[in-house]
Amino acid sequence: MTPVLLSARSAALLLHEWRDGADAPAYEALADAIRVLVIDGRIPLGARMPAERGLADTLGVSRTTVANAYARLRSDGFLLSLRGSGSVVQLPRDLAGRPDPERLGGVVTGDVLDLRKAAMHSAPGVAEAVERAVRHVPAALAGIGYDTVGDPGLRTAIAERYTARGLPTAPSEIVVTIGAQHAIALLARVLVRRGDTVLVESPTYPHAHEAFREAGGRLIGVPVDSRTGWDVGVLETALRRSAPSVAYVMPELHNPTGATMSADARDTLLSIAASVGTTVIADETMGELRIDGVASPPLAATAAGSGASVVMIGSADKVFWGGLRIGWIRASPDLLQRLLLARPTGDLGTPVLDQLVARELVPRTDAVLEARRESLRQGRDEVVGALRARLPEWDVPSPAGGLTTWVGLGRPVSSALVLAARTEGVVLASGGVFGPDGGFERFLRVPFTMPPADRTRLVDVLERAWARTGGSSAEVRGSLAAVV
């Protein structure tokens, strides 16, 4: 298969802040920046990098700079030269199968603390739910096991949960999926045609914008800030001018900023979406993980008088356990029928055993959330308080819920900071992962879901990494090029 070509222009967009704060030789800074993009997945494996001259012209540097950067990446195992295909992106052998501490940055003692996924350990009661679910296995075995719609009891429980939250829902309006990401990808395949405009938030959940791009969507971003929320003026302009086929939003406890959409922004979104024919996808994956304040009603409940078409996405994974791969879509029966017709090309149904466990858990959501709330509050307050005390130059919000804080670093050094933390075995996603077109080098998503000992380790490592990154960019760039 011919490798996919990454154009010089696309590469330059991803690399637009590669020199900021870097005093090291240009080729080392460029190699470090490309290395982070590969590790974070923003440059896909198997992609063919731009020709040296073309990238040099686009970045405004000498061809020698790009050639030396590529040579560094080849020696580190991140590029492979193929006859007729140029330089193709790969992972070093010991990174391809698992996160090896030495390749993640130097010799590391102890376990790697991988915080790229913000998630909690299993909630209390999951084991008991599994035991109760086993009683229903004999009845389930009477069927063939391929279920593209969802267990009737689980769909009823999900519908009742929406109804209790102010959105009257019938089981016929629910389809159960293999987690929320599967729901996003399925909706993208059905609602987006190649060349369609898709409105997304910026920053946003990275696998969502990947799914819409894979479906052929042309993304436009609307800014979201952890303190001020959505820019309503930009939101209105983007909707009116582009009339997107789909708008993907996380209105409650947005990932990664933790913001909650104001009533004004919700009204603007729904009224204009109705007038231009945009389908709004509201992702509530984080929405019920509230620590402070009162949760807003589901966006579809607000939409009742606007005429807007709103599709809801939910998930059991964040509330109960990531290993329980259960999500769902709430939509009109007509749209659900289209989704069911399209689904077999991607999968043949949601695992029945997972559904039986979720059927036991969903009616107990309030009790589980109450237990989760105290744990999340403790983790948030400890991490936010420690970061504010030990890194006072950072802007560290205390979100009203969710699993992370979106830290403002004050300098475009997120990638360098992440690489420095990797040298001590703490693996984070750089801010650029969350930008539909890169950027966000001034931000870092910091989870607070880990046990107390890991929270202490995280803050200790970030403080030391910042001392290297913020105090001497040249030292960090040079050392990272040697050890990563």
Salt bridges, closest charged atoms under 4 A:
GLU17 OE1 - HIS16 NE2 3.92
GLU28 OE2 - ARG72 NH2 3.38
ASP32 OD1 - ARG35 NH1 2.58
ASP32 OD2 - ARG477 NH1 3.85
ASP40 OD2 - ARG42 NH2 3.13
ASP40 OD1 - ARG422 NH2 3.93
GLU52 OE1 - ARG63 NE 3.48
ASP76 OD2 - ARG35 NH2 2.56
ASP94 OD1 - ARG103 NE 3.26
ASP100 OD1 - ARG98 NH1 3.81
ASP114 OD2 - ARG116 NH2 2.59
ASP151 OD2 - ARG359 NH1 3.21
GLU173 OE2 - ARG330 NH2 3.46
ASP196 OD2 - ARG193 NE 3.91
GLU201 OE1 - HIS254 NE2 3.41
GLU210 OE1 - HIS207 ND1 2.85
GLU236 OE2 - ARG240 NE 3.26
GLU252 OE1 - ARG266 NH2 3.06
GLU252 OE2 - ARG290 NH2 2.89
GLU284 OE2 - ARG165 NH2 2.93
GLU288 OE1 - ARG161 NH2 2.39
GLU288 OE1 - ARG165 NE 3.88
ASP292 OD1 - ARG377 NH2 3.64
ASP292 OD2 - ARG380 NH1 2.59
ASP317 OD2 - ARG325 NH1 2.37
ASP347 OD1 - HIS182 NE2 2.82
ASP347 OD2 - ARG343 NE 2.75
GLU360 OE1 - ARG132 NE 2.97
GLU360 OE2 - HIS136 NE2 3.30
ASP366 OD1 - ARG161 NH1 2.79
GLU370 OE1 - ARG373 NH1 2.68
GLU374 OE1 - ARG377 NH1 3.24
ASP381 OD1 - ARG380 NE 2.97
GLU382 OE1 - ARG455 NH2 3.12
ASP395 OD1 - ARG227 NH2 2.41
GLU424 OE1 - ARG464 NH2 2.57
ASP437 OD1 - ARG213 NH2 2.69
ASP460 OD1 - ARG390 NH2 2.54
GLU463 OE1 - ARG390 NH2 2.61
